[in-house]
Amino acid sequence: MKKTSITDIAKATDLSITTVSRVLNGKAKAYRIGEKSQKLVLEAAKKLNYSPNHAAANLRSGKSHTIALLIPTLANPFFASLASKINNDIRKEGYTTILSESGENLEREKEILKNLLSRNIEGLIMVPCGQEFEHIIALKNKDLPIVCMDRYIDELDLPYVSTDNYYGAYEATNLLINSGHKNILGIQGELYSVPNQQRAQGFAAALKDAGIDEINLKGDSFSVQNGYLETKLALQNTSTPSAIFAFSNTIALGCLKALKEDNLKIPEDVSLISFDDHPFLDFLATPITSVAQPESDIARLSTRFLFALINKTPLESQKMLLKPQIKIRESIKKL
């Protein structure tokens, strides 16, 4: 079936191609095209099932109306939720999103960014997967608008939106301490991750402020497997922790699996708190207390920062740390 063109609409309405083009491109008011002509064009376009050729328009304007979003993995519910929210926000601006996953692999991140640049993207929202950043500086030097989300690297001097991870971890650890727990196991994620480092600092600071000398912090990955293995190892020790602080909900899932295999109940045998919230935590046999990150605000502000850069609009703030909120459920036992 032949695709309807502007020429077809011009013939159907007995108007010039220029007039039809201006109406369809939203320029009728600027060129003082009458309401009657506008109505004729729009009705004909609808009747003939006209759809604009965005690719051709992009070639003419030199703009792709495409934003790249680079996250570590969709397997992590936190990043999957952020990706969905950002995609919706970008679509509202009339842009398309190219979503990529680095898999927490620096070389893969470099390759993805190289390929994205060749696709004439207009901006990039990214979660850096490591502390090496020369390849990101190279993109910045090409005047590509870039916003870092969740993780950031101070040396890059790029706008970023993240959670106050130190505060969230400190408050979560304090909640366990105030419930009578002293033997607390913290299971952390990737050691190079800035959010992980901040959570580790908040965890240690809360213990120190409470006069607890032993800082039991294990693990090296925001994965289910890491949570499972570290919990299994902890349960083999003579001094089993009375509480576990999982630094992500994926780690918490691994903890749950290990505790179930050892027939240990939450919170009767072991208390559990998770950094990151997710609806599934509410529907478990014992709903899990969590540190909820403001996902909608992170997505909204990241998108707003990026379009401010694209449109060369001054930003009131280039660095944003948002406060998380603890959602109290039923997974912490008072000793």
Secondary structure, DSSP 4 states (H G I P E B T S, - for coil): -PPP-HHHHHHHHT--HHHHHHHHTT-TTTTT--HHHHHHHHHHHHHTT----HHHHHHHHT---EEEEEES-TTSHHHHHHHHHHHHHHHHTT-EEEEEE-TT-HHHHHHHHHHHHHTT-SEEEE---SS--HHHHHHHHTT--EEEESS--GGG---EEEE-HHHHHHHHHHHHHHTT--SEEEE---TT-HHHHHHHHHHHHHHHHTT----EEE---SSHHHHHHHHHHHHHSSS--SEEEESSHHHHHHHHHHHHHTT--TTTT-EEEEES--GGGGSSSSPPEEEE--HHHHHHHHHHHHHHHHTTPPPS-SEEEEPPEEE--S-----
